[in-house]
Amino acid sequence: MPKKSEKGSFCGPIGKGISCCKVESIISVDERGQMVLPKDLRDRANIRPGDKLALVSLDKDGEICCFYLIKSEQLGERVKDFLGPMMKEI
């Protein structure tokens, strides 16, 4: 399991060019099932109106345990680099 760093993120060998993941925000789901990504995160990720994001889920013991948002134009390269090492750990 990855080690928890001093900043509260969990770091480990995630893949080429990706070295850390962390909890960025806690968001709520409204009555219509919608969620809002905080503006500072949208800005840092360069997410603009009209951008397409792929929602990738990870199952553990038959239930979804994690979701990942990936810009659709980066999906092909990122899925292999990002999820491969994590799936080995679970």
C-alpha positions in Angstrom: 0.0 0.0 0.0 1.3 3.5 -0.8 2.7 5.6 2.1 0.9 8.6 3.4 3.0 11.7 2.9 3.3 14.6 5.3 0.8 16.6 3.2 -1.9 14.0 3.6 -1.6 12.5 0.1 -1.0 8.8 -0.7 2.1 8.5 -2.8 3.4 5.5 -4.6 4.6 4.2 -8.0 1.4 5.2 -9.9 2.8 5.3 -13.4 4.8 7.3 -15.9 4.7 11.0 -15.1 2.1 10.4 -12.3 3.5 10.1 -8.8 0.8 11.1 -6.3 -2.9 11.2 -5.7 -4.7 13.0 -2.9 -8.1 14.1 -1.7 -8.6 17.4 -3.3 -12.2 18.1 -2.1 -15.3 16.6 -0.7 -18.3 17.2 -2.9 -22.0 16.5 -2.5 -24.5 15.0 -4.9 -27.8 17.0 -5.3 -31.3 15.6 -5.7 -30.8 15.4 -9.5 -27.6 13.4 -9.1 -25.4 16.3 -10.1 -22.0 17.2 -8.6 -20.0 20.4 -9.0 -16.2 20.3 -9.4 -14.7 23.2 -7.4 -13.6 26.1 -9.5 -10.0 26.0 -8.3 -9.7 22.4 -9.4 -11.3 23.1 -12.8 -8.8 25.9 -13.3 -5.8 23.8 -12.2 -6.9 20.9 -14.5 -7.7 23.3 -17.4 -11.3 22.0 -17.6 -13.5 24.4 -19.6 -17.2 24.4 -20.5 -17.9 21.9 -23.2 -14.9 19.7 -22.3 -15.5 15.9 -22.3 -14.4 13.9 -19.4 -14.4 10.1 -19.1 -15.7 8.7 -15.9 -13.7 5.5 -15.1 -14.8 3.3 -12.2 -12.8 0.7 -10.2 -14.6 -2.3 -8.7 -13.6 -4.2 -5.6 -15.5 -7.2 -4.4 -18.3 -6.5 -6.9 -18.9 -2.9 -5.9 -17.6 0.3 -7.3 -15.1 1.7 -4.8 -13.4 4.5 -6.8 -14.2 7.0 -9.7 -11.6 8.8 -11.8 -12.2 11.7 -14.2 -9.9 11.8 -17.2 -10.0 14.2 -20.1 -11.4 12.2 -23.0 -8.5 13.2 -25.3 -6.0 11.7 -22.8 -8.1 8.6 -22.0 -6.1 6.1 -24.1 -2.7 6.8 -22.7 -3.9 7.6 -19.1 -6.0 4.5 -18.5 -3.0 2.2 -18.9 -0.5 4.4 -17.1 -2.9 5.5 -14.3 -5.0 2.5 -13.4 -2.6 -0.4 -14.2 -0.4 -0.2 -11.1 -3.4 0.6 -8.8 -5.3 -2.5 -10.0 -2.3 -4.6 -9.1 -2.4 -3.4 -5.5 -6.1 -4.1 -4.9 
